[in-house]
Amino acid sequence: MIAKNRDEKPDHTQRFMSIKPDKGYQYCGIFAGSGDSWGLKAGINEKGLVVVSATASTVSSSDMRIIPYARKLNERIMENFATVDEVLQDTTLLKGPRILMLGDSTKIAVVEIYRNVACRILDDGVLYHTNHYVLEEQLSGNKAKPGGSLVRYERIGELLAGRETLTPEDFLDFSHDQCDGPDHSIWRTGSTPSSTRTLASWIVRVEPGKDPELLFAIVNPGEHQQSFHLTLPQALLYAEESL
C-alpha cells in the first residue's frame, strides 16, 4: 500500500483524470494546475505501478536553479514502466531535487533525488517520508531546517511503530491525524486563509492477483471535499469531465 497527503497553498485546482497516451500505459491520478497546464502528483498505471512525489523543501533555491530537472517525471514513469524495478533501472530519467515513493504488487521504494539518486527498497515492511532528505547519501541536500516536515515525519513514525498489519482504513486514519496543529499536522488545515494545507489524500492497495484498490479525496479551495473508493478498472474509465 502507498499513501500520500498532498499539501500546498490553496491557490489552484486539482482534478482526478485518466490518461491514455498514444504510446505507453494508460494511467490515472490526481493532477494539479489550471487551463491547459496540469501536473500529475499521485498516480497508478494499468500495470499497477504507483508513483507519488513530494517537494524536497530543504533544498536551496540556488540548487534548484543549477541541478538538471526532469519535467513531467511522474507522467513519464506512468507511461513507460510497469514495475518498481524497471523505474530504478533507468536512473538517467530521475533528475531534479524531489522525493518519490513507488510501489507495485511486490515491493515499495523511497527514492530521494538530489545531485544523484538514492533509494531504499523493501518487499516486506514499512517506509515513510515527508519533505526532507533522510537517507545518508542525500543529507547534504538539507540546506534549510526541516521544520514542520520533521514534525510530520516523526508523527507518522509514531503511528506506524509496532504495527504488524495495516489496512487502507488505517492509512485513512493516519492521513487525517491533526495532533500537531494547523500547520504541522499530517492533515494540515492552515492557520491563515492563504496557508499551506492538505488539498488531497491518496491511498492505493496493490495485491498480487487482485485489482488495485484506490481511496482518495480531493479538497479544492472553496469546494466540498470529494471522496472516492474505486478499483483500478473503474478508475481508468474516469475522464476529466467525470468531476
C-alpha positions as CSV (number, residue, x, y, z in Angstrom):
1,M,0.0,0.0,0.0
2,I,1.0,3.6,-0.6
3,A,-0.5,6.7,0.9
4,K,0.2,10.4,0.3
5,N,-1.2,13.6,1.6
6,R,-0.8,16.5,-0.8
7,D,-0.1,19.8,0.9
8,E,0.0,23.1,-1.0
9,K,-1.2,26.7,-0.9
10,P,-4.9,26.9,-1.7
11,D,-4.4,28.9,-4.9
12,H,-5.1,26.3,-7.6
13,T,-7.4,23.4,-8.7
14,Q,-7.0,19.6,-8.6
15,R,-8.7,17.0,-10.8
16,F,-8.8,13.2,-11.0
17,M,-8.1,12.3,-14.6
18,S,-7.5,9.1,-16.6
19,I,-4.9,9.5,-19.4
20,K,-4.5,7.2,-22.4
21,P,-1.3,8.2,-24.2
22,D,-0.6,7.5,-27.9
23,K,2.3,5.3,-26.7
24,G,2.7,3.7,-23.3
25,Y,0.5,2.6,-20.5
26,Q,-2.8,4.1,-19.5
27,Y,-2.8,5.8,-16.1
28,C,-4.9,7.8,-13.7
29,G,-4.4,10.0,-10.8
30,I,-4.6,13.4,-9.1
31,F,-3.5,16.3,-11.2
32,A,-2.9,19.9,-10.1
33,G,-2.9,23.0,-12.3
34,S,-5.1,25.2,-14.4
35,G,-6.0,25.8,-18.0
36,D,-4.0,23.6,-20.3
37,S,-1.2,23.0,-17.7
38,W,-1.7,20.1,-15.4
39,G,0.9,18.0,-13.5
40,L,0.5,14.5,-12.0
41,K,1.0,14.4,-8.3
42,A,-0.1,10.9,-7.5
43,G,-0.9,8.1,-9.9
44,I,-1.3,4.5,-10.8
45,N,-1.0,2.9,-14.3
46,E,-2.7,-0.1,-15.9
47,K,0.1,-2.4,-14.7
48,G,-0.4,-1.5,-11.1
49,L,2.7,0.7,-10.7
50,V,2.1,3.6,-8.2
51,V,4.0,6.8,-8.0
52,V,3.7,9.7,-5.6
53,S,6.0,12.7,-5.4
54,A,6.9,15.3,-2.8
55,T,8.8,18.5,-2.9
56,A,12.3,18.4,-1.2
57,S,11.6,21.6,0.7
58,T,15.0,21.8,2.4
59,V,16.9,22.2,-1.0
60,S,18.3,25.7,-1.6
61,S,16.9,27.9,-4.3
62,S,20.4,28.0,-5.9
63,D,20.5,24.2,-6.1
64,M,17.0,24.2,-7.7
65,R,18.3,26.6,-10.4
66,I,21.5,24.7,-11.3
67,I,20.7,21.0,-10.9
68,P,19.2,19.5,-14.1
69,Y,15.5,18.8,-13.7
70,A,13.3,16.2,-15.4
71,R,9.9,17.7,-16.4
72,K,6.7,15.7,-16.2
73,L,8.7,12.9,-14.4
74,N,5.6,11.3,-12.8
75,E,3.8,11.2,-16.2
76,R,6.9,9.6,-17.9
77,I,7.1,7.0,-15.2
78,M,3.5,6.1,-15.5
79,E,3.6,5.8,-19.3
80,N,6.8,3.8,-19.6
81,F,7.3,1.5,-16.7
82,A,5.4,-1.5,-15.3
83,T,7.3,-2.2,-12.0
84,V,9.4,-0.5,-9.4
85,D,12.5,-2.4,-10.7
86,E,12.0,-1.1,-14.2
87,V,12.0,2.5,-12.9
88,L,15.1,2.1,-10.8
89,Q,17.0,0.5,-13.6
90,D,16.6,3.7,-15.6
91,T,18.1,6.2,-13.2
92,T,19.1,8.6,-16.0
93,L,15.4,9.7,-16.0
94,L,15.5,10.5,-12.3
95,K,16.7,14.1,-12.2
96,G,15.9,17.2,-10.2
97,P,15.6,17.6,-6.4
98,R,12.5,15.8,-5.2
99,I,11.3,12.7,-3.3
100,L,9.4,9.8,-4.9
101,M,7.6,6.8,-3.4
102,L,7.0,3.9,-5.8
103,G,5.0,0.7,-5.3
104,D,3.8,-2.4,-7.2
105,S,2.3,-5.7,-6.1
106,T,5.7,-7.0,-4.8
107,K,7.7,-4.1,-3.4
108,I,7.9,-0.4,-2.3
109,A,10.6,2.1,-2.6
110,V,11.6,5.6,-1.4
111,V,13.6,7.5,-3.9
112,E,15.5,10.6,-2.9
113,I,16.8,12.7,-5.9
114,Y,19.3,15.5,-5.3
115,R,22.6,15.7,-7.3
116,N,22.3,11.9,-7.6
117,V,19.8,9.2,-6.8
118,A,19.5,7.2,-3.5
119,C,16.8,4.8,-2.7
120,R,15.6,2.3,-0.1
121,I,13.6,-0.7,-1.3
122,L,11.5,-3.2,0.6
123,D,9.5,-6.3,-0.3
124,D,8.2,-6.5,3.3
125,G,7.9,-3.8,5.8
126,V,7.1,-0.1,6.1
127,L,8.7,3.1,4.5
128,Y,7.6,6.6,5.1
129,H,8.7,10.1,4.1
130,T,7.8,13.8,4.2
131,N,9.7,16.8,2.6
132,H,13.3,16.5,3.7
133,Y,16.1,14.1,2.9
134,V,16.7,11.2,5.4
135,L,19.0,8.8,3.5
136,E,22.7,9.2,4.4
137,E,23.8,9.8,0.8
138,Q,21.5,12.8,0.4
139,L,21.7,14.7,3.8
140,S,23.9,17.4,2.2
141,G,20.8,18.5,0.3
142,N,19.1,19.7,3.5
143,K,20.3,23.3,3.3
144,A,17.2,24.5,5.2
145,K,15.9,23.2,8.5
146,P,13.1,20.6,8.0
147,G,10.7,22.3,10.5
148,G,7.2,21.0,10.0
149,S,8.5,18.3,7.7
150,L,10.4,16.8,10.6
151,V,7.3,17.0,12.9
152,R,5.2,15.1,10.4
153,Y,8.0,12.6,9.8
154,E,8.2,11.8,13.5
155,R,4.5,11.7,13.9
156,I,3.9,9.2,11.1
157,G,6.7,7.1,12.5
158,E,4.9,7.0,15.9
159,L,1.7,6.0,14.2
160,L,3.4,3.2,12.3
161,A,5.5,1.9,15.1
162,G,4.8,-1.7,16.1
163,R,2.1,-2.2,13.6
164,E,2.3,-5.7,12.1
165,T,-0.6,-5.4,9.7
166,L,-2.1,-2.3,8.1
167,T,-5.3,-1.7,6.2
168,P,-6.5,1.1,3.9
169,E,-8.7,2.2,6.7
170,D,-5.6,2.5,9.0
171,F,-3.9,4.7,6.4
172,L,-7.1,6.8,6.1
173,D,-7.0,7.4,9.8
174,F,-3.3,8.3,9.7
175,S,-3.9,10.7,6.8
176,H,-6.4,12.7,8.9
177,D,-4.2,13.0,12.0
178,Q,-4.2,16.6,13.3
179,C,-2.4,16.2,16.6
180,D,0.3,18.9,15.8
181,G,-1.9,21.8,15.0
182,P,-3.0,23.5,11.7
183,D,0.5,24.0,10.2
184,H,2.5,20.9,11.3
185,S,0.0,18.0,11.4
186,I,-0.2,15.2,8.9
187,W,-3.6,16.7,7.8
188,R,-2.9,20.4,7.7
189,T,-5.8,22.9,7.8
190,G,-3.6,26.1,7.7
191,S,-3.5,28.8,10.3
192,T,-4.5,31.5,7.8
193,P,-6.6,31.5,4.6
194,S,-3.5,31.5,2.5
195,S,-1.5,29.0,4.4
196,T,-0.4,25.7,3.0
197,R,-2.9,23.0,3.9
198,T,-3.9,19.4,2.8
199,L,-5.6,19.5,-0.5
200,A,-5.8,15.8,-1.3
201,S,-5.1,12.3,0.1
202,W,-4.3,9.3,-2.0
203,I,-4.3,5.7,-0.7
204,V,-3.7,2.7,-3.0
205,R,-3.6,-1.1,-2.2
206,V,-1.9,-3.3,-4.8
207,E,-2.0,-7.1,-4.2
208,P,-0.9,-9.9,-6.4
209,G,-3.9,-11.3,-8.4
210,K,-6.3,-8.6,-7.3
211,D,-7.5,-5.4,-8.9
212,P,-5.7,-2.5,-7.1
213,E,-8.0,-0.5,-4.8
214,L,-8.0,3.3,-4.6
215,L,-9.2,5.5,-1.8
216,F,-8.7,9.2,-2.4
217,A,-10.1,12.6,-1.6
218,I,-9.8,16.0,-3.3
219,V,-10.3,19.2,-1.3
220,N,-10.3,22.1,-3.7
221,P,-10.4,25.6,-2.2
222,G,-13.9,26.8,-1.8
223,E,-15.4,23.4,-2.7
224,H,-16.8,20.5,-0.7
225,Q,-14.5,17.5,-0.3
226,Q,-14.8,14.8,-3.0
227,S,-14.1,11.3,-1.7
228,F,-13.8,8.1,-3.8
229,H,-13.3,4.4,-3.4
230,L,-12.6,2.7,-6.7
231,T,-11.0,-0.4,-8.2
232,L,-8.3,0.3,-10.8
233,P,-10.5,-0.7,-13.8
234,Q,-13.2,1.7,-12.5
235,A,-10.7,4.5,-12.0
236,L,-9.2,4.1,-15.5
237,L,-12.7,4.7,-17.0
238,Y,-12.8,8.2,-15.5
239,A,-12.2,11.2,-17.6
240,E,-11.8,14.9,-16.7
241,E,-15.4,15.5,-17.3
242,S,-16.4,13.0,-14.6
243,L,-15.7,15.5,-11.9
